[in-house]
Amino acid sequence: MSDRPAGARPGIDRGVRRGPFDPGGQPDVERRKNHLHLSLFAWNVSSGLSASKAVLSDVDRHRDVWKWPSSSQLLQAVERAGMDSQLQYGMWSGYGGATGWNDAQLDFATAGTASAAITKKIGIYSTVHVGYGFHPLLIAKLTSSIDHISAGRFGLNIVAGSNPADYGQFGLEGPPSQQYRYDVADEFTTALKLLWNAQEPIDFEGDYFQMYGAQVIPRATSRPRPLLITAAGSDIGLDYAARQCDAVFVTAKDNHVDGYRARAAKIRGMFDEHHRQVRIAVMCYVVMDETDAKAQETVEWMTKEIDREALKMWLLRAGQVLNSEKAVIKEGSFGVGRDEGLNEDPYLGIGKDWYESLGMGMGAYQLFGSYQTVTQQLIDLYEAGVDQVALCFFDPHKGVQQMKDHVIPMLRERGYNQGMI
């Protein structure tokens, strides 16, 4: 840390490094009023959330939809369908296997800029990791430019990185403790908000980041600032979210609607303590067809083709260790886990249900069935307190068209989607 004192220019008091910190106020995110916010998710990575060799049946359509000639058309179709936003998945390394699951990725800045340039209405939400050495000034500059190009449609998903392979790629040891990662994220977010709003150069001295005479022009176009998103499950992560972010992706025990209802109530209570609004979001994986039976045929085929080697790498990258005797995954020390007994257990020691949940959506809430079934599932989530769903499809082009032709009209007819917001 520099010995230079803060305060030579407009800045922030050294004691104010943690949220809540909302210079200019918080974006208006409590816009339920019977509108379920619909996002397209993970279009920018190979195979999306599909860890199944079924994607190899039509590589261009299923695995490589991320390539710009395809994904650019997909994003414009999302806008025509009346969906609200696109959310890019933040990835630096994939999981291999026969499918090369998530091995190819369009980066958050380039993909965000290009998405903004070819659309006019949908939200442009990108994902950035803190902890890999990115300075908030760099991210503020990039995101302010994207927000300018999109005319104020930008939002940022902040992730406290935990993938040991990614830390290694950046020449770092890690990940560090969860508390440390969220402390870094907290200070990073405060600095980012300050830069988005600063009308003249500022000084900032924190424990992790320092800036002197820092400013980005153009400033963020969104007022009071771009939307901030995070995904959190732990109390440490939720505490950060409640103080600093506007939307939170949540998971629930057994992926049951009642679990989401309980999580939504808890999180709204945490935000209320800080007098802040929140949008509750859920990641969903979608396989739908004209009938439940037809959708189930596709689900069964994909499940039989789950890319076991890719899932194995996912588990190892998560720093988890197999206990083959008890057939459970135990959380080990941070870092790559050991593959003890993985080859002997067809379900990698995590049980059939979790194995198939990871393969079919990376643990996302599964929307499987007819158009009517999927519509009702979405309504059930909304009634449980979910405001936004991030949808990932086995067949993204077909899935977006199905949303346009079937699901969105039914949502609107039943009063759960009032058109793009």
For each residue, the residues with C-beta under 8 A, 3 or more apart:
1: 205 207 210
2: 205 210 212
3:
4: 8 205 212
5: 8 205
6: 11 12 13 14 203 204 205
7: 11 203
8: 4 5 203 212
9: 200 201 202 203 212 213
10: 198 200 201 202 203
11: 6 7 202 203 204 205
12: 6 16 17 190 194 202 204
13: 6 16
14: 6 17 205 206
15:
16: 12 13 21 190
17: 12 14 186 187 190 206 207
18: 21 186 187 190 243
19: 22 186 189 190 240 243 244 274
20: 243 244 274 276
21: 16 18 189 190 193 194 243 244
22: 19 25 26 193 224 276
23: 193 194 197 224 225
24: 197 223 224 225
25: 22 224
26: 22 29 224 246 276 277
27: 222 224 225 226 227 246
28: 31 277
29: 26 227 246 247 277 278 279 387
30: 277 278 279
31: 28 35 37 279 387 421
32: 35 387
33: 418
34: 382 415 416 417 418
35: 31 32 416 417 418 421
36: 378 379 381 382 386 387 388 389 411 416 417
37: 31 84 85 279 281 387 388 389 421
38: 83 84 85 388 389 391 403 408 417
39: 83 84 85 86 87 123 125 281 388 389 390 391
40: 43 74 75 78 83 85 86 87 390 391 392 396 400
41: 48 49 86 87 89 283 390 391 392
42: 45 48 49 87 88 89 390 392
43: 40 48 65 66 71 74 75 86 88 392 396
44: 66 71 88 89 105 106 111
45: 42 48 66 89 91 94 102 104 105 106
46: 63 64 66 94 99 100 101 102 103 104 105
47: 50 51 55 62 63 99 100 101 102
48: 41 42 43 45 65 89 392 393 396
49: 41 42 283 285 361 362 364 392
50: 47 54 55 62 99 101 285 302 360 361 392 394
51: 47 95 97 99 101 306 307 310 311 314 358 359 360 362
52: 55 99 302 303 305 306 307 359 360 394
53: 56 98 99 305 306 307
54: 50 57 62 301 302 305 394
55: 47 50 52 58 59 62 63 99 394
56: 53 59 62 63 98 99
57: 54 62
58: 55 61 62
59: 55 56 62 63 64
60: 63 64 65 67 70
61: 58 65 395 397
62: 47 50 54 55 56 57 58 59 65 394 395
63: 46 47 55 56 59 60 99 100
64: 46 59 60 67 70 104
65: 43 48 60 61 62 70 71 74 396 397
66: 43 44 45 46 70 71 104 105 106
67: 60 64 70 71
68: 71 72 106 114
69: 72 73
70: 60 64 65 66 67 73 74 397
71: 43 44 65 66 67 68 74 75 106
72: 68 69 75 76 114 118
73: 69 70 76 77 397
74: 40 43 65 70 71 77 78 396 397 400
75: 40 43 71 72 78 79 86 115 118 119 122
76: 72 73 79 80 118 119
77: 73 74 80 81 397 400 401 404
78: 40 74 75 81 83 86 119 122 400
79: 75 76 83 119 120 121 122
80: 76 77 404
81: 77 78 400 401 403 404 408
82: 404 408 417 419 420
83: 38 39 40 78 79 86 122 400 403 408 420
84: 37 38 39 122 123 388 420 421
85: 37 38 39 40 122 123 124 125 155
86: 39 40 41 43 75 78 83 115 122 123 124 125
87: 39 40 41 42 125 127 157 229 390
88: 42 43 44 106 108 111 112 115 125 126 127
89: 41 42 44 45 48 102 105 127
90: 108 126 127 128 129 157 159
91: 45 94 102 105
92: 105 129 132 163 165 166 169
93: 103 163 165 166 169 317
94: 45 46 91 100 101 102 103 104 105
95: 51 101 102 103 310 311 313 314 317
96: 100 101 103 309 310 313
97: 51 100 101 307 308 309 310 311 312 313
98: 53 56 307 309 310
99: 46 47 50 51 52 53 55 56 63 307 310
100: 46 47 63 94 96 97 103 104
101: 46 47 50 51 94 95 96 97 307 310 314
102: 45 46 47 89 91 94 95 105
103: 46 93 94 95 96 100
104: 45 46 64 66 94 100
105: 44 45 46 66 89 91 92 94 102
106: 44 45 66 68 71 88 110 111
107: 110 111
108: 88 90 111 112 126 127 128
109: 112 113 126 142 146
110: 106 107 113 114
111: 44 88 106 107 108 114 115 126
112: 88 108 109 115 116 124 126 143 146 154
113: 109 110 116 117 145 146 149
114: 68 72 110 111 117 118
115: 75 86 88 111 112 118 119 124
116: 112 113 119 124 146 149 150 153 154
117: 113 114 149
118: 72 75 76 114 115
119: 75 76 78 79 115 116 122 124 150 153
120: 79
121: 79 153 420
122: 75 78 79 83 84 85 86 119 153 420
123: 39 84 85 86 153 154 155 227
124: 85 86 112 115 116 119 146 150 153 154 155
125: 39 85 86 87 88 154 155 156 157 227 229
126: 88 90 108 109 111 112 143 146 154 155 156 157
127: 87 88 89 90 108 156 157 158 159
128: 90 108 134 139 143 156 157 158 159
129: 90 92 132 134 159 160 161 166
130: 134 158 159 160 161 181 184 185 188
131: 160 161 167 174 175 176 181 184 185
132: 92 129 161 166 167 170 172
133: 170 172
134: 128 129 130 138 139
135: 138 139 209
136: 139 140 188 191 192 195 209 211
137: 140 141 191 195 211 214 216
138: 134 135 141 142
139: 128 134 135 136 142 143 156 188 192
140: 136 137 143 144 191 192 195 196 216
141: 137 138 144 145 216
142: 109 138 139 145 146
143: 112 126 128 139 140 146 147 154 156 192 196 220 226
144: 140 141 147 148 195 196 216 218 219 220 221
145: 113 141 142 148 149 218
146: 109 112 113 116 124 126 142 143 149 150 154
147: 143 144 150 152 153 154 220 221 222 226
148: 144 145 151 218 220 221
149: 113 116 117 145 146
150: 116 119 124 146 147 153 154 221
151: 148 221
152: 147 221 222 223
153: 116 119 121 122 123 124 147 150 222
154: 112 116 123 124 125 126 143 146 147 150 220 221 222 226 227
155: 85 123 124 125 126 226 227 228 229 247
156: 125 126 127 128 139 143 192 226 227 228 229
157: 87 90 125 126 127 128 229 230 231
158: 127 128 130 185 188 189 228 229 230 245
159: 90 127 128 129 130 230 231
160: 129 130 131 178 181 182 184 185 237 240
161: 129 130 131 132 166 167 174 175 181
162: 175 178 181 319 334
163: 92 93 166 167 175 317
164: 167 168 174 175 317 319 334 335 336
165: 92 93 168 169 317 336
166: 92 93 129 132 161 163 169 170
167: 131 132 161 163 164 170 172 173 174 175
168: 164 165 171 172
169: 92 93 165 166
170: 132 133 166 167
171: 168
172: 132 133 167 168
173: 167
174: 131 161 164 167 334
175: 131 161 162 163 164 167 181 334
176: 131 180 181 334
177: 180 181 334
178: 160 162 181 182 234 236 237
179: 182 183 236
180: 176 177 183 184
181: 130 131 160 161 162 175 176 177 178 184 185
182: 160 178 179 185 186 236 237 239 240
183: 179 180 186 187 207 208
184: 130 131 160 180 181 187 188 208
185: 130 131 158 160 181 182 188 189 230 240 244
186: 17 18 19 182 183 189 190 240 243 244
187: 17 18 183 184 190 191 206 207 208 209
188: 130 136 139 158 184 185 191 192 208 209
189: 19 21 158 185 186 192 193 228 240 244 245
190: 12 16 17 18 19 21 186 187 193 194 206 244
191: 136 137 140 187 188 194 195 204 206 209 211
192: 136 139 140 143 156 188 189 195 196
193: 21 22 23 189 190 196 197 225
194: 12 21 23 190 191 197 198 202 204
195: 136 137 140 144 191 192 198 202 211 214 215 216
196: 140 143 144 192 193 216 219 220 225 226
197: 23 24 193 194 219 220 224 225
198: 10 194 195 201 202 214 215 216 219
199: 219
200: 9 10 215
201: 9 10 198 213 214 215
202: 9 10 11 12 194 195 198 211 213 214 215
203: 6 7 8 9 10 11 211 212 213 214
204: 6 11 12 191 194 209 210 211 214
205: 1 2 4 5 6 11 14 210
206: 14 17 187 190 191 209 210
207: 1 17 183 187
208: 183 184 187 188
209: 135 136 187 188 191 204 206
210: 1 2 204 205 206
211: 136 137 191 195 202 203 204 214
212: 2 4 8 9 203
213: 9 201 202 203
214: 137 195 198 201 202 203 204 211
215: 195 198 200 201 202
216: 137 140 141 144 195 196 198 219
217:
218: 144 145 148 221
219: 144 196 197 198 199 216
220: 143 144 147 148 154 196 197 225 226
221: 144 147 148 150 151 152 154 218
222: 27 147 152 153 154 225 226 227
223: 24 152
224: 22 23 24 25 26 27 197
225: 23 24 27 193 196 197 220 222 228
226: 27 143 147 154 155 156 196 220 222
227: 27 29 123 125 154 155 156 222 246 247
228: 155 156 158 189 225 244 245 246 247
229: 87 125 155 156 157 158 245 246 247 248 249 281
230: 157 158 159 185 237 240 241 244 245 247 248 249
231: 157 159 237 248 249 250 283
232: 237 238 240 241 248 249 250
233: 237 238 250 251
234: 178 237 238
235: 238 239
236: 178 179 182 239 240
237: 160 178 182 230 231 232 233 234 240 241
238: 232 233 234 235 241 242 248 266 267 270
239: 182 235 236 242 243 270
240: 19 160 182 185 186 189 230 232 236 237 243 244 245
241: 230 232 237 238 244 245 248 267 270 278
242: 238 239 245 267 270 271 273 274 276 278
243: 18 19 20 21 186 239 240 274 276
244: 19 20 21 185 186 189 190 228 230 240 241
245: 158 189 228 229 230 240 241 242 248 278
246: 26 27 29 227 228 229 276 277 278 279
247: 29 155 227 228 229 230 278 279 280 281 387 388
248: 229 230 231 232 238 241 245 267 278 279 280 281
249: 229 230 231 232 281 282 283 390
250: 231 232 233 260 263 264 267 280 281 282
251: 233 255 263 282 283 363
252: 255 256 258 259 260 262 263 365
253: 256 259
254: 259
255: 251 252 259 357 363 365 366
256: 252 253 259 260
257: 260 261 380 381 384
258: 252 261 262 384
259: 252 253 254 255 256 262 263
260: 250 252 256 257 263 264 280 282 365 381 384 385 386
261: 257 258 264 265 384 385
262: 252 258 259 265 266
263: 250 251 252 259 260 266 267 280
264: 250 260 261 267 268 280 384 385 386
265: 261 262 268 269 385
266: 238 262 263 269 270
267: 238 241 242 248 250 263 264 270 271 278 280
268: 264 265 271 272 278 280 385
269: 265 266 272 273
270: 238 239 241 242 266 267 273 274
271: 242 267 268 274 276 277 278
272: 268 269 275 276
273: 242 269 270
274: 19 20 242 243 270 271
275: 272
276: 20 22 26 242 243 246 271 272
277: 26 28 29 30 246 271
278: 29 30 241 242 245 246 247 248 267 268 271
279: 29 30 31 37 246 247 248 387 388
280: 247 248 250 260 263 264 267 268 385 386 387 388
281: 37 39 229 247 248 249 250 386 387 388 389 390
282: 249 250 251 260 364 365 381 386 388 389 390
283: 41 49 231 249 251 361 362 364 365 389 390 392
284: 361 364 365 366 367 389 390 391 392
285: 49 50 360 361 362 364 365 366 367 392 393 394
286: 367 368 374 391 392 393 394 399
287: 295 298 299 302 360 366 367 368 393 394
288: 295 367 368 369 370 371 373 374 399 402 407
289: 294 295 298 370 371
290: 294 370 371
291: 294 295 370
292: 295 296 369 370 373
293: 296 297
294: 289 290 291 297 298 370
295: 287 288 289 291 292 298 299 368 369 370 373
296: 292 293 299 300 368 369
297: 293 294 300 301
298: 287 289 294 295 301 302 394
299: 287 295 296 302 303 360 368
300: 296 297 303 304
301: 54 297 298 304 305
302: 50 52 54 287 298 299 305 306 359 360 394
303: 52 299 300 306 356 359 360
304: 300 301
305: 52 53 54 301 302
306: 51 52 53 302 303 311 355 356 359 360
307: 51 52 53 97 98 99 101 310 311 359
308: 97 311 312 346 348
309: 96 97 98 312 313
310: 51 95 96 97 98 99 101 307 313 314
311: 51 95 97 306 307 308 314 315 348 355 358 359
312: 97 308 309 315 316 339 342 348
313: 95 96 97 309 310 316 317
314: 51 95 101 310 311 317 318 358 362
315: 311 312 318 320 322 329 337 348 350
316: 312 313 319 320 336 337 338 339
317: 93 95 163 164 165 313 314 336
318: 314 315 337
319: 162 164 316 331 332 333 334 335 336 337
320: 315 316 329 330 331 332 337
321: 329 330 331 332 337 338 340
322: 315 329 337 338 339 340 341 342 345 348 349
323: 326 327 328 329 330 340 349
324: 327 340 341 342 344 345 349
325:
326: 323
327: 323 324 345 347 349 350 351
328: 323 349 350 351
329: 315 320 321 322 323 349 350
330: 320 321 323
331: 319 320 321
332: 319 320 321 335 337 338
333: 319
334: 162 164 174 175 176 177 319
335: 164 319 332
336: 164 165 316 317 319
337: 315 316 318 319 320 321 322 332
338: 316 321 322 332
339: 312 316 322 342 343
340: 321 322 323 324
341: 322 324 344 345 349
342: 312 322 324 339 345 348 349
343: 339
344: 324 341
345: 322 324 327 341 342 348 349
346: 308
347: 327 350 351 352 354 355
348: 308 311 312 315 322 342 345 355
349: 322 323 324 327 328 329 341 342 345
350: 315 327 328 329 347 354 355 358
351: 327 328 347 354 355
352: 347 355 356
353: 356 357
354: 347 350 351 357 358 363
355: 306 311 347 348 350 351 352 358 359
356: 303 306 352 353 359 360
357: 255 353 354 360 361 363 366
358: 51 311 314 350 354 355 361 362 363
359: 51 52 302 303 306 307 311 355 356
360: 50 51 52 285 287 299 302 303 306 356 357 366
361: 49 50 283 284 285 357 358 364 365 366 392
362: 49 51 283 285 314 358
363: 251 255 354 357 358
364: 49 282 283 284 285 361 392
365: 252 255 260 282 283 284 285 361 381
366: 255 284 285 287 357 360 361
367: 284 285 286 287 288 374 377 378 391
368: 286 287 288 295 296 299 373 374
369: 288 292 295 296 372 373 374 377
370: 288 289 290 291 292 294 295 373 374
371: 288 289 290 374 375 402 406 407 410
372: 369 375 376 410
373: 288 292 295 368 369 370 376 377
374: 286 288 367 368 369 370 371 377 378 407
375: 371 372 378 379 406 407 410 411 414
376: 372 373 379 380
377: 367 369 373 374 380 381
378: 36 367 374 375 381 382 389 407 411 416
379: 36 375 376 382 383 411 414 416
380: 257 376 377 383 384
381: 36 257 260 282 365 377 378 384 386 389
382: 34 36 378 379 385 386 387 416
383: 379 380
384: 257 258 260 261 264 380 381
385: 260 261 264 265 268 280 382
386: 36 260 264 280 281 282 381 382 389
387: 29 31 32 36 37 247 279 280 281 382
388: 36 37 38 39 84 247 279 280 281 282
389: 36 37 38 39 281 282 283 284 378 381 386
390: 39 40 41 42 87 249 281 282 283 284
391: 38 39 40 41 284 286 367 399 403
392: 40 41 42 43 48 49 50 283 284 285 286 361 364 396
393: 48 285 286 287 396 398 399 400
394: 50 52 54 55 62 285 286 287 298 302 399
395: 61 62 398 399
396: 40 43 48 65 74 392 393 399 400
397: 61 65 70 73 74 77 400 401
398: 393 395 401 402
399: 286 288 391 393 394 395 396 402 403
400: 40 74 77 78 81 83 393 396 397 403 404
401: 77 81 397 398 404 405
402: 288 371 398 399 405 406 407
403: 38 81 83 391 399 400 406 407 408
404: 77 80 81 82 400 401 408
405: 401 402 409
406: 371 375 402 403 409 410
407: 288 371 374 375 378 402 403 410 411
408: 38 81 82 83 403 404 411 412 417
409: 405 406 412 413
410: 371 372 375 406 407 413 414
411: 36 375 378 379 407 408 414 416 417
412: 408 409 415 416 417 418 419
413: 409 410
414: 375 379 410 411
415: 34 412
416: 34 35 36 378 379 382 411 412
417: 34 35 36 38 82 408 411 412
418: 33 34 35 412 421
419: 82 412
420: 82 83 84 121 122
421: 31 35 37 84 418
